Amino acid sequence: MGKVRGTVGSAGNKAIRTVSWLLIAVVALVLGVATAFEIRGALEREREFRAAPTCASVPVKASGCLWPQEFTVRKADTHRGERNASPEAELLLPSGQPWKVTFPRTDPVVSEMEPDDKVVGLIWHGQVVEVRDADGQRQQTSSGPVGRPEDRLGGALACMSIGLTALVGGLWPLFAPGKRRHATAAAVVRWHGVGMGGAAILTLWAQAANDWPLWAIPAIWGPLALLILASMVAFAIAALRGDFDDDAPRPAGTPGTAAAVDRPTGRGSKGARERSPLIRDDVGL
């Protein structure tokens, strides 16, 4: 009865694991496709921002020209260590009207902000898209268009690589039920996909930290993805060959163990008979 329960429990765990990976695959693919469709729009918005002229006078409504507006910092909070909380600052116009802005990261400007500091906010389409401090350091706000295409591309590469491999690795065991080697190969595919997604995120981080152009992301991630893909194929083939099978010795009493006991003597049953008088003498002692 216990063996039956263990078998049923193992089958249930495998089913849950398969469904989980398939759900991950669907969510990642949907996010990847949606993010990929946003790349073109992000590129166009960034080009529009870079080509925008400076406003001739203070804009009275949201405009496509750029207006540098002086602000006084009322307060700033980086929210370090807090989940789902972006760095933010409250800026005051010369009239005293507050203007709250958020940032995607803390450096280099918002982390140095102190109350009563003077900063310049660049207004575009009615939003503060960039903040410049007294030392000339610039930082994009959460509304800033610069860097958005790179974010979208890196996110799409990460989601698509994880989604495709999770889909293949999730469906594979369904077409080969009960085959242990195929299940191992499917796991190899899934986890290598996670590695490719992680490589995309690390590439995006390196690109943003060094201010590299957009094409640097596929140029760096492409060779890394090919290496991971080659590793995935090699490990999957090894799994199908049985290189990862458990070769641990079987417990005593299972078929084949008796021959293994006599094998080191090189004399078979005769060696066992020759040892038996010695065993009796030891007992007599």
C-alpha positions as CSV (number, residue, x, y, z in Angstrom):
1,M,0.0,0.0,0.0
2,G,2.8,2.4,0.9
3,K,4.5,1.7,-2.5
4,V,1.3,2.5,-4.3
5,R,0.9,5.8,-2.4
6,G,4.5,6.7,-3.2
7,T,3.9,6.0,-6.9
8,V,0.7,8.1,-7.0
9,G,2.4,10.9,-5.1
10,S,5.4,10.9,-7.5
11,A,3.0,11.0,-10.5
12,G,1.1,13.9,-8.9
13,N,4.3,15.9,-8.3
14,K,5.4,15.3,-11.9
15,A,2.0,16.5,-13.2
16,I,2.2,19.7,-11.0
17,R,5.8,20.3,-12.2
18,T,4.8,20.0,-15.8
19,V,1.8,22.3,-15.5
20,S,3.9,24.8,-13.7
21,W,6.5,24.9,-16.4
22,L,3.8,25.2,-19.1
23,L,2.3,28.1,-17.3
24,I,5.7,29.8,-17.0
25,A,6.2,29.2,-20.7
26,V,2.8,30.8,-21.7
27,V,3.3,33.8,-19.4
28,A,6.9,34.4,-20.6
29,L,6.0,34.1,-24.3
30,V,3.0,36.5,-23.9
31,L,5.3,39.1,-22.1
32,G,8.0,38.5,-24.6
33,V,5.8,39.1,-27.6
34,A,4.1,42.2,-26.0
35,T,7.5,43.7,-25.1
36,A,8.9,43.0,-28.6
37,F,6.0,45.0,-30.2
38,E,6.9,48.0,-28.0
39,I,10.4,48.2,-29.2
40,R,9.5,50.1,-32.4
41,G,7.3,52.6,-30.5
42,A,10.1,53.2,-28.0
43,L,12.6,53.9,-30.7
44,E,10.3,56.4,-32.4
45,R,9.7,58.2,-29.1
46,E,13.4,58.4,-28.3
47,R,14.2,59.8,-31.8
48,E,11.4,62.4,-31.3
49,F,12.9,63.4,-28.0
50,R,16.4,63.8,-29.3
51,A,15.2,65.8,-32.3
52,A,12.9,68.1,-30.2
53,P,13.8,71.8,-30.2
54,T,13.9,74.0,-27.2
55,C,10.7,75.9,-26.4
56,A,10.8,79.6,-27.2
57,S,8.8,80.4,-24.1
58,V,7.2,78.7,-21.1
59,P,4.7,76.2,-22.6
60,V,1.2,76.7,-21.3
61,K,0.2,73.2,-22.4
62,A,1.8,69.8,-23.1
63,S,4.2,70.4,-26.0
64,G,6.7,68.5,-28.0
65,C,9.4,71.1,-27.4
66,L,11.9,71.0,-24.5
67,W,11.7,73.4,-21.6
68,P,14.4,73.5,-18.9
69,Q,12.6,74.5,-15.6
70,E,14.3,75.3,-12.4
71,F,13.0,73.5,-9.3
72,T,13.8,73.4,-5.6
73,V,14.0,70.0,-4.0
74,R,11.5,69.7,-1.2
75,K,12.3,66.1,-0.3
76,A,13.8,63.0,-1.9
77,D,13.6,59.3,-1.0
78,T,15.5,56.5,-2.6
79,H,13.4,53.8,-0.8
80,R,16.4,51.5,-0.5
81,G,15.5,48.1,0.7
82,E,11.8,48.5,0.0
83,R,10.1,46.2,-2.4
84,N,8.1,47.7,-5.3
85,A,9.0,51.2,-4.4
86,S,10.8,53.5,-6.9
87,P,13.1,56.3,-5.9
88,E,11.1,59.6,-5.9
89,A,11.5,63.3,-5.3
90,E,9.1,66.1,-4.7
91,L,10.2,69.3,-6.5
92,L,8.8,72.8,-6.1
93,L,8.3,75.3,-8.9
94,P,9.2,79.0,-8.2
95,S,5.5,79.5,-7.6
96,G,5.5,76.9,-4.8
97,Q,3.5,74.3,-6.7
98,P,4.8,70.8,-6.0
99,W,5.8,68.4,-8.7
100,K,6.3,64.7,-7.8
101,V,8.7,62.6,-10.0
102,T,9.9,59.1,-9.8
103,F,13.1,57.5,-11.1
104,P,13.9,54.0,-12.4
105,R,17.1,53.9,-10.3
106,T,18.8,55.9,-7.5
107,D,22.0,57.1,-9.2
108,P,23.5,59.5,-10.1
109,V,21.2,62.4,-9.2
110,V,18.4,61.3,-6.9
111,S,20.7,59.6,-4.4
112,E,22.5,62.9,-3.9
113,M,19.4,65.1,-3.6
114,E,19.0,67.1,-0.4
115,P,16.1,69.4,0.7
116,D,16.5,73.0,-0.7
117,D,18.9,71.8,-3.5
118,K,18.4,73.5,-6.8
119,V,17.9,71.3,-9.8
120,V,16.8,71.7,-13.4
121,G,14.0,69.5,-14.7
122,L,13.6,69.0,-18.5
123,I,9.9,69.2,-19.4
124,W,8.6,67.4,-22.5
125,H,5.0,66.7,-23.3
126,G,3.9,68.0,-19.9
127,Q,6.2,65.6,-18.0
128,V,9.6,66.0,-16.3
129,V,11.7,63.5,-18.3
130,E,15.1,64.4,-17.0
131,V,16.7,66.1,-13.9
132,R,20.0,67.8,-13.9
133,D,21.8,68.8,-10.6
134,A,24.1,71.7,-9.9
135,D,27.2,69.6,-10.9
136,G,25.7,68.9,-14.4
137,Q,24.9,65.3,-13.7
138,R,21.8,64.1,-15.6
139,Q,19.3,61.4,-14.8
140,Q,16.2,60.2,-16.6
141,T,13.0,60.0,-14.7
142,S,10.5,57.2,-15.0
143,S,8.8,59.2,-17.8
144,G,12.1,59.6,-19.8
145,P,12.2,58.1,-23.2
146,V,16.0,57.5,-23.4
147,G,17.0,53.8,-22.8
148,R,13.5,52.4,-23.2
149,P,14.2,50.6,-26.5
150,E,17.1,48.8,-24.8
151,D,14.9,47.8,-21.9
152,R,12.3,46.4,-24.2
153,L,14.8,44.5,-26.3
154,G,16.5,43.0,-23.3
155,G,13.2,42.0,-21.7
156,A,11.9,40.5,-24.9
157,L,15.1,38.4,-25.3
158,A,14.9,37.2,-21.7
159,C,11.2,36.3,-21.8
160,M,11.3,34.6,-25.3
161,S,14.3,32.4,-24.5
162,I,12.8,31.3,-21.1
163,G,9.3,30.8,-22.7
164,L,10.4,28.8,-25.7
165,T,12.7,26.4,-23.7
166,A,10.1,26.1,-20.9
167,L,7.5,25.2,-23.5
168,V,9.7,22.5,-25.1
169,G,10.9,21.2,-21.8
170,G,7.3,21.1,-20.5
171,L,5.8,19.3,-23.5
172,W,8.6,16.8,-24.0
173,P,7.7,14.5,-21.0
174,L,4.1,14.4,-22.3
175,F,5.2,12.8,-25.5
176,A,7.5,10.3,-23.7
177,P,5.6,9.4,-20.6
178,G,7.4,7.2,-18.1
179,K,10.7,7.5,-19.8
180,R,13.2,8.7,-17.2
181,R,15.9,9.7,-19.6
182,H,13.6,11.9,-21.6
183,A,12.4,13.6,-18.4
184,T,16.0,14.3,-17.5
185,A,16.7,15.8,-21.0
186,A,13.6,18.0,-20.7
187,A,14.8,19.3,-17.4
188,V,18.2,20.1,-19.0
189,V,16.4,22.1,-21.7
190,R,14.3,24.1,-19.2
191,W,17.1,25.1,-17.0
192,H,19.4,26.1,-19.9
193,G,16.6,28.4,-21.0
194,V,16.7,30.1,-17.6
195,G,20.4,30.5,-18.2
196,M,19.8,32.2,-21.5
197,G,17.2,34.5,-19.9
198,G,19.7,35.4,-17.2
199,A,22.3,36.2,-19.7
200,A,20.0,38.6,-21.5
201,I,19.3,40.4,-18.2
202,L,23.0,40.6,-17.4
203,T,23.7,41.9,-20.9
204,L,21.1,44.6,-20.5
205,W,22.6,45.6,-17.1
206,A,26.1,45.9,-18.7
207,Q,24.7,47.9,-21.6
208,A,22.9,50.4,-19.3
209,A,25.9,50.7,-16.9
210,N,28.3,51.5,-19.8
211,D,25.8,53.5,-22.0
212,W,26.4,51.2,-25.0
213,P,24.2,51.5,-28.1
214,L,21.2,49.3,-28.7
215,W,23.0,47.0,-31.1
216,A,25.4,46.0,-28.2
217,I,22.7,43.9,-26.6
218,P,22.3,41.3,-29.4
219,A,26.0,41.5,-30.2
220,I,26.9,40.4,-26.7
221,W,23.9,38.2,-25.9
222,G,24.0,36.3,-29.3
223,P,27.4,34.5,-28.7
224,L,26.4,33.8,-25.1
225,A,23.1,32.3,-26.2
226,L,24.8,30.1,-28.8
227,L,27.3,28.8,-26.2
228,I,24.4,28.0,-23.8
229,L,22.4,26.4,-26.6
230,A,25.4,24.2,-27.6
231,S,25.7,23.2,-23.9
232,M,22.0,22.4,-23.8
233,V,22.2,20.1,-26.8
234,A,25.2,18.3,-25.5
235,F,23.7,17.7,-22.1
236,A,20.4,16.7,-23.6
237,I,22.1,14.1,-25.8
238,A,24.1,12.8,-22.8
239,A,20.8,12.5,-20.8
240,L,19.2,10.5,-23.6
241,R,22.3,8.2,-23.7
242,G,21.9,7.5,-20.0
243,D,25.1,9.3,-18.8
244,F,23.1,10.8,-15.9
245,D,21.6,7.5,-14.8
246,D,22.1,6.5,-11.2
247,D,24.9,3.8,-11.1
248,A,24.8,3.3,-7.3
249,P,25.1,-0.4,-6.1
250,R,21.9,-2.3,-5.5
251,P,20.9,-3.3,-2.0
252,A,21.7,-6.7,-0.7
253,G,19.1,-9.3,-1.7
254,T,18.4,-7.9,-5.1
255,P,19.2,-10.1,-8.2
256,G,22.8,-9.9,-9.2
257,T,24.3,-9.1,-5.8
258,A,25.3,-12.7,-4.9
259,A,27.6,-12.9,-8.0
260,A,29.1,-9.5,-7.0
261,V,30.0,-10.8,-3.6
262,D,32.0,-13.7,-5.0
263,R,33.5,-11.7,-7.8
264,P,36.5,-10.2,-5.9
265,T,37.8,-13.6,-4.8
266,G,38.1,-14.8,-8.4
267,R,37.1,-18.3,-7.2
268,G,33.3,-18.4,-7.3
269,S,31.6,-20.9,-5.0
270,K,34.8,-22.8,-4.4
271,G,36.3,-19.7,-2.7
272,A,33.2,-19.5,-0.5
273,R,33.7,-23.2,0.6
274,E,37.3,-22.5,1.4
275,R,36.4,-19.6,3.6
276,S,33.7,-21.4,5.6
277,P,36.1,-23.4,7.9
278,L,37.9,-20.2,8.8
279,I,34.6,-18.6,9.7
280,R,33.8,-21.5,12.0
281,D,37.2,-21.3,13.7
282,D,36.6,-17.6,14.4
283,V,33.3,-18.4,15.9
284,G,34.9,-21.1,18.1
285,L,37.3,-18.6,19.4
